[in-house]
Amino acid sequence: MYTSDPSATPDASPSSATPSTSQPAPKRSRLGKFGVLPQLAGTSFLVLGLFARLPLAMLTVGALTLVTTASGSYAAGGFSAGAVGLGSALGAPLLGFLADKRGQRIVLLVSALLNTAAIAALLIVTLTSATFTGGALALVLAAAFAVGFTCPQIGPLARVRWMAMTRRSPRSALDTALSYEGTADELTFVLGPALVGLLASLIAPWLPLALAAALTLTLVSAFAVHRTVLYSDRGTSAPRSLADGNTESIPAGKTAGPTSIAEHATEDHAPGARFALVLLPVAGMVAVGTFFGSTQTFLTAFSGQFGAAESSGLLYAVMGLTSAVAALSVAYWPQRFRHTHRWIASAAAMAVAAAALALPATIGAMLVALLFLGVFVGPTMVTIFSIGSAVAPAHRLGTVMTLLASGIVAGTAIGSGLAGLLAEGGGAAAAVVVPAAAAAVLLVLGAVSAVALRDVSRA
C-alpha cells in the first residue's frame, strides 16, 4: 500500500527517521557503474520502469495488425497506426505538462485508466464493424487516436525521476541513468513489435492490444505509486534515497546543488532564450525520428527486392539491439568529453554509417551494415536526452522530456512518408537518401548546440 511517509516504506531502516547530514559512501556492485541505480531507486523501479513502457511499443503495430486483419485493408490499418502515432505525439507533451503541474502519480493513474478504456473501445469498434468505410472507419480512427493520446509516458517521466534522484550525485550518475533508460527504450521497441507479431499470428489479432491494456492497468499503476514518485511530485519532500534507508528530505522546490550542467543556462538566460535552447534537443529528436521512420521504410523496400518484405522488421531489430548495447556504454564515457561534443561525434559517425546503407547488395551485407549503424544510434539518443535534461527549466522537466519523446514520434511519421514517396518511384536506392539526410541534419544541429551551449558546457 502506497504511503507518502518515506520512513514507512519497506526498504526503510528503523533508523531512517533520523536525518543524516551526509550521504553514505556508494556501495560497490557487480554491475559496475550501473550498481548505483538500484541503490538510488530500488530494483523494483528498474523492473517496473522497463516493462511499464512495453504497451507503448505495442500499440502502433497492434492497431495496424488488428485493423488490417479485421478490415482486409492495408490502408485502413495504416491509417489506424498513423492515428495512434499522431495521438501520442500530441498527447505526450500535455501529459508531461500536467505531471509537472499536478504530480506524476495522479496523472499516470488517470492516464492508465483512460488508455485502458481507449484500447477497449478500439477493440470493440473494430471487431464489431461490418464495414470499414465512412462512419465506421471514422470511429476506428477516433478510437486509435484516443489510444495514442492517452498513452502513459513512462520513459520520459522515469527520466524526470532519475534527474531528481541524482540531484546530489556527480553528473556521471545521471549519465548512467539515462544510458539505462536509452537501453530500456531500445529493448522495449524491439520486444514490443515482436510480441505483437507472435501473439497475433499464433493466437488472435486482438490479443496483443488486450495484453497491452492489462499491462497498462497493472504496471503503469504500480509505477505511478512507486515510492520514487516522491522525488518528482510537487508539494512533497524528496528523500535522498529510498533504497538504502536514508530518508533525509529536500523541501519541495529546493535543491542541494546543480541538477545538471544547465541550471546555469536556466538562470542566465531569459525565458525566450531558454525556449530556444530547449528547441535544439527537440529538433534533434525529430531528426532521430525521421531517421528511424525512413530506415524502416527503406528496409521494407530493400527486403522487398528479395521477396521478403515481411522480414524488414527483423532487419530493423538488428540495429535496435546494437543500439541498446551501445547506449549502455555512455555511462563509461569520460566526463571531460562534453555532451555537445558527444552529439557531434556520434551524429557524424551515424551519418557516415547511414550513407553506407546504400552499399549492401545482399541481406547478409545489410545485416552487417545495420549492426555497425546501431553502434552510433544509441549514444546519440542518450546524449540528446542528457542535453534536454540540461536545458529544461526545473519546473518543466516532464514537459520537456515528453516533448523529446513526441519529437521522435513526429519525426518517424515524417521519415516514413518521405522515404515512402521516394521508394514509390525509385525503390530502395532512392529511399536510402532520407536516413542519410536525417543523420546529416542531426550533425548540423549538434554543431549548432555546441555553439549555443558553449558557456553551459564549460559550467
C-alpha positions in Angstrom: 0.0 0.0 0.0 1.4 3.4 -1.0 2.2 5.9 1.7 3.7 9.3 1.4 5.7 8.7 4.6 9.2 7.6 3.4 10.0 6.1 6.8 7.1 3.7 6.3 8.4 2.2 3.1 9.5 -1.5 3.2 13.1 -0.6 2.3 13.5 2.0 5.1 15.6 1.0 8.0 14.5 1.5 11.6 16.8 4.5 12.0 15.6 6.2 8.8 13.5 8.6 10.8 16.7 10.3 11.9 18.0 12.6 9.2 21.6 12.3 8.2 23.9 15.2 7.4 25.8 13.3 4.7 25.2 10.6 2.2 26.6 7.2 2.8 29.5 6.1 0.6 28.3 4.3 -2.6 28.2 0.6 -2.3 30.3 -1.5 -4.7 28.4 -3.6 -7.1 29.0 -6.3 -9.6 27.0 -4.1 -12.0 29.8 -1.6 -12.2 28.6 2.0 -12.7 25.1 0.7 -13.1 25.1 -0.5 -9.5 24.3 3.0 -8.3 20.8 2.8 -9.9 19.3 0.1 -7.6 21.0 1.9 -4.7 19.2 5.1 -5.6 15.8 3.8 -6.6 15.5 0.1 -5.7 15.4 -2.8 -8.0 11.7 -2.7 -8.3 11.8 0.7 -10.0 14.2 -0.7 -12.7 11.9 -3.6 -13.4 8.7 -1.5 -13.4 10.3 1.2 -15.5 11.3 -1.3 -18.1 8.1 -3.3 -18.5 5.6 -0.5 -17.9 6.7 1.2 -21.1 6.2 -2.0 -23.1 2.5 -1.2 -24.0 3.6 2.0 -25.8 5.8 -0.2 -28.1 2.9 -2.5 -28.8 0.1 0.0 -29.6 1.0 1.2 -33.1 1.9 -2.2 -34.5 -1.0 -3.8 -32.6 -3.5 -1.3 -34.1 -2.0 -1.9 -37.6 -2.3 -5.7 -37.2 -5.8 -5.7 -35.7 -7.4 -3.3 -38.2 -5.7 -4.7 -41.2 -6.8 -8.2 -40.3 -10.4 -7.2 -39.4 -10.9 -5.0 -42.5 -8.7 -6.7 -45.1 -7.4 -3.2 -46.0 -3.8 -2.2 -45.6 -4.9 1.4 -46.0 -7.3 1.2 -43.0 -4.6 -0.5 -40.9 -2.1 2.1 -41.9 -4.4 5.0 -41.1 -5.1 3.5 -37.7 -1.4 3.1 -36.9 -0.9 6.7 -38.0 -3.8 7.9 -35.8 -2.1 6.2 -32.8 1.2 7.9 -33.6 -0.5 11.3 -34.1 -2.4 10.9 -30.8 0.8 10.0 -28.9 2.7 13.0 -30.4 0.0 15.4 -29.3 -0.9 13.8 -26.0 2.6 13.2 -24.6 3.5 16.9 -24.0 0.1 17.5 -22.4 0.6 14.6 -20.0 4.1 15.9 -19.3 2.8 19.4 -18.6 0.1 18.0 -16.3 2.6 15.9 -14.5 4.7 19.0 -13.8 1.7 20.8 -12.5 -0.2 18.1 -10.6 2.4 15.4 -10.0 3.2 12.2 -11.8 1.1 9.9 -9.5 -2.3 11.3 -10.3 -1.6 11.9 -14.0 -0.3 8.4 -14.5 -3.1 6.8 -12.7 -5.7 8.7 -14.7 -4.0 8.1 -18.0 -3.7 4.4 -17.3 -7.4 4.2 -16.8 -8.2 6.3 -19.8 -5.8 4.4 -22.0 -7.2 1.0 -20.9 -10.7 2.3 -21.8 -9.5 3.6 -25.2 -7.9 0.3 -26.1 -11.1 -1.5 -25.1 -13.0 1.0 -27.3 -10.7 0.3 -30.3 -11.2 -3.5 -29.9 -14.9 -3.2 -29.7 -15.5 -0.8 -32.7 -13.0 -2.8 -34.8 -14.3 -6.3 -34.0 -18.0 -5.3 -34.3 -17.7 -3.2 -37.6 -19.2 -4.9 -40.6 -17.5 -2.5 -43.0 -14.6 -0.1 -42.7 -15.9 2.9 -44.7 -17.5 6.2 -43.8 -18.7 6.4 -40.2 -17.4 3.0 -39.1 -13.8 3.9 -40.2 -14.1 7.3 -38.5 -15.0 5.6 -35.2 -12.0 3.2 -35.6 -9.6 6.1 -36.3 -11.1 8.2 -33.4 -10.5 5.2 -31.0 -7.0 4.7 -32.4 -6.2 8.4 -31.8 -7.5 8.2 -28.3 -5.3 5.2 -27.6 -2.2 7.2 -28.6 -3.3 10.4 -26.9 -3.9 8.8 -23.5 -0.9 6.5 -23.5 1.2 6.9 -20.3 4.6 8.3 -21.0 6.7 6.1 -18.8 10.1 6.6 -20.4 10.1 10.5 -20.2 8.7 10.5 -16.7 11.1 7.9 -15.5 13.9 10.2 -16.7 12.4 13.0 -14.7 12.6 10.9 -11.6 16.2 10.0 -12.3 17.1 13.7 -12.6 15.7 14.3 -9.2 17.2 11.2 -7.6 20.7 12.1 -8.9 20.4 15.7 -7.9 23.1 15.4 -5.2 25.3 13.0 -7.2 28.0 13.6 -9.7 26.9 14.2 -13.3 28.1 10.7 -14.2 25.2 9.3 -12.1 22.6 10.9 -14.3 24.5 9.9 -17.5 24.4 6.3 -16.1 20.7 6.5 -15.5 20.0 8.0 -18.9 22.1 5.3 -20.5 20.0 2.7 -18.8 16.8 4.5 -20.0 18.1 4.6 -23.6 18.7 0.8 -23.5 15.3 0.2 -21.9 13.6 2.2 -24.7 15.5 0.3 -27.4 14.8 -3.1 -25.9 11.1 -2.5 -25.5 10.7 -1.1 -29.0 12.4 -4.3 -30.3 10.4 -6.6 -28.0 7.0 -4.9 -28.4 6.5 -5.4 -32.1 8.0 -8.9 -31.9 5.5 -9.8 -29.2 2.6 -8.4 -31.2 3.6 -10.5 -34.2 4.0 -13.6 -32.2 0.6 -13.3 -30.3 -1.3 -12.1 -33.4 0.0 -14.9 -35.6 -0.2 -17.8 -33.1 -3.4 -16.9 -31.2 -5.5 -13.9 -32.3 -5.0 -10.4 -33.7 -6.9 -8.8 -30.8 -4.7 -10.4 -28.1 -1.7 -8.0 -28.3 -3.9 -5.0 -27.6 -5.7 -6.8 -24.9 -2.4 -7.6 -23.3 -1.3 -4.0 -23.7 -4.4 -2.9 -21.8 -3.7 -5.3 -19.0 -0.1 -4.3 -18.7 -1.1 -0.6 -18.7 -3.7 -1.0 -16.0 -1.3 -3.0 -13.7 2.3 -2.0 -14.4 1.7 1.7 -15.1 -0.4 2.0 -11.9 2.3 0.3 -9.9 4.9 2.7 -11.5 2.6 5.6 -10.6 2.6 4.9 -6.9 6.2 3.6 -6.6 7.9 5.4 -3.8 10.3 7.2 -6.2 7.4 9.4 -7.2 8.2 11.4 -4.1 11.2 12.7 -5.9 9.3 14.3 -8.7 5.9 15.3 -7.5 5.4 18.9 -6.4 4.2 19.6 -2.9 6.2 16.7 -1.5 9.5 16.3 0.1 12.0 14.3 -1.9 14.1 11.9 0.2 17.7 11.4 -0.8 17.5 7.7 -1.1 14.6 5.4 -0.6 16.6 2.2 -1.3 19.2 2.4 1.3 17.1 3.6 4.2 18.5 7.2 4.2 15.5 9.5 4.1 16.9 12.9 4.5 14.4 15.2 2.8 14.8 18.1 0.4 12.0 20.6 0.7 9.8 20.8 -2.3 11.1 23.3 -4.8 14.6 23.3 -3.3 17.8 21.7 -4.5 21.0 21.0 -2.7 23.1 21.7 -5.8 23.0 21.9 -9.6 20.7 19.3 -11.1 22.6 19.3 -14.4 25.1 21.2 -16.5 22.3 23.6 -17.3 21.0 25.1 -14.2 23.4 27.8 -15.2 21.6 28.1 -18.5 18.2 28.5 -17.0 19.5 31.0 -14.5 21.4 33.1 -17.0 19.0 33.1 -20.0 15.7 35.0 -20.5 12.6 32.8 -21.0 12.8 33.3 -24.7 16.4 32.2 -24.8 15.6 29.2 -22.6 12.8 28.2 -25.1 15.3 28.4 -28.0 17.8 26.2 -26.0 15.0 23.6 -25.5 14.1 23.6 -29.2 17.6 22.3 -30.1 17.3 18.8 -28.5 13.6 18.7 -29.5 14.7 19.3 -33.2 17.4 16.7 -32.7 14.8 14.1 -31.6 12.7 15.0 -34.7 15.7 14.3 -36.8 16.3 11.0 -34.9 12.7 10.0 -35.5 13.0 10.9 -39.2 16.0 8.6 -39.3 14.0 5.8 -37.7 10.9 6.1 -39.9 12.8 6.4 -43.1 15.1 3.5 -42.2 12.1 1.3 -41.5 10.6 2.2 -44.9 13.9 1.8 -46.7 14.4 -1.7 -45.2 10.9 -2.7 -46.3 11.8 -1.6 -49.9 15.2 -3.3 -49.7 14.0 -6.6 -48.4 11.1 -6.5 -50.9 13.7 -6.8 -53.7 14.3 -10.3 -52.4 10.7 -11.2 -52.0 11.0 -10.9 -48.2 9.4 -7.6 -47.3 7.9 -9.1 -44.2 11.4 -9.6 -42.8 12.1 -5.9 -42.7 11.1 -5.7 -39.0 13.8 -8.3 -38.2 16.4 -6.3 -40.1 15.4 -3.2 -38.2 15.6 -5.1 -34.9 19.2 -5.9 -35.5 20.1 -2.2 -35.5 18.0 -1.8 -32.3 20.0 -4.5 -30.5 23.4 -2.9 -31.1 21.9 0.5 -30.3 20.7 -0.8 -26.9 24.1 -2.2 -26.1 25.9 0.9 -27.2 23.6 3.1 -25.1 24.9 1.4 -22.0 28.5 2.3 -22.9 27.7 6.0 -22.5 27.9 5.6 -18.7 31.6 4.9 -19.1 32.5 7.8 -21.3 34.8 10.3 -19.6 33.1 13.4 -18.2 35.6 15.7 -19.9 34.0 14.5 -23.2 31.4 17.3 -23.3 27.8 16.4 -24.1 27.7 18.7 -27.2 30.9 17.2 -28.5 29.4 13.7 -27.9 26.4 14.8 -30.0 28.7 15.9 -32.9 30.9 12.8 -32.8 28.0 10.3 -32.6 26.0 12.1 -35.3 29.0 12.3 -37.6 29.6 8.6 -37.3 25.9 7.9 -37.7 25.8 10.0 -40.9 28.7 8.0 -42.4 27.1 4.7 -41.4 23.7 5.7 -42.7 25.2 6.7 -46.1 26.8 3.3 -46.2 23.4 1.7 -46.2 23.4 2.3 -50.0 26.3 -0.1 -50.5 25.0 -3.6 -49.5 23.6 -5.8 -52.3 22.5 -8.7 -50.2 20.5 -9.2 -47.0 23.6 -10.6 -45.2 25.7 -7.5 -46.1 22.8 -5.3 -44.9 22.7 -7.0 -41.6 26.4 -6.2 -41.1 25.8 -2.5 -42.1 22.9 -2.3 -39.6 24.9 -3.8 -36.8 27.5 -1.1 -37.4 25.0 1.7 -37.7 23.3 0.8 -34.4 26.5 1.4 -32.5 26.1 5.1 -33.0 22.3 5.5 -32.7 22.0 4.6 -29.0 24.7 7.0 -27.8 23.2 9.8 -30.0 19.8 9.4 -28.3 21.2 9.2 -24.8 23.3 12.4 -25.4 20.3 14.4 -26.7 18.2 13.3 -23.8 21.1 14.4 -21.5 21.2 17.8 -23.1 17.4 18.1 -23.0 17.6 17.4 -19.2 20.3 20.1 -19.0 18.4 22.9 -20.7 14.9 22.1 -19.3 13.6 24.6 -16.7 13.4 22.8 -13.3 9.6 23.2 -13.1 9.1 21.9 -16.7 11.2 18.7 -16.8 8.2 16.5 -17.5 7.0 18.7 -20.3 10.5 18.8 -22.0 11.1 15.1 -21.6 7.7 14.3 -23.2 8.4 16.8 -26.0 11.6 14.9 -26.8 9.6 11.7 -27.0 7.0 13.4 -29.2 9.7 14.6 -31.4 10.7 11.0 -32.2 7.1 10.1 -32.9 6.6 13.1 -35.2 9.9 12.5 -36.9 9.1 8.8 -37.5 5.9 9.9 -39.4 7.9 12.4 -41.5 10.6 9.9 -42.3 8.2 7.2 -43.2 6.3 9.5 -45.6 9.4 10.9 -47.3 11.1 7.6 -47.8 7.8 6.1 -48.9 7.4 8.7 -51.7 10.9 8.1 -52.9 10.6 4.4 -52.7 7.4 4.5 -54.8 9.3 6.0 -57.7 12.9 4.8 -57.3 12.8 1.9 -54.9 15.3 1.3 -52.1 18.1 3.2 -53.9 16.1 6.4 -53.7 14.6 5.8 -50.2 18.1 5.4 -48.6 18.7 9.1 -49.2 16.3 10.0 -46.3 18.1 8.3 -43.4 21.4 9.7 -44.6 20.0 13.2 -44.8 18.3 12.9 -41.4 21.7 11.9 -39.9 23.3 14.9 -41.6 20.7 17.3 -40.2 21.4 15.7 -36.8 25.1 16.6 -37.2 24.3 20.2 -38.1 22.1 20.5 -35.1 24.9 19.1 -32.9 27.2 21.8 -34.2 24.6 24.5 -33.5 24.2 23.1 -30.0 27.9 23.2 -29.4 27.9 27.0 -30.1 24.6 27.8 -28.3 25.5 25.8 -25.2 29.2 26.7 -25.2 29.1 28.5 -21.8 26.8 25.9 -20.3 29.1 23.1 -21.4 32.0 24.8 -19.7 30.0 25.0 -16.5 
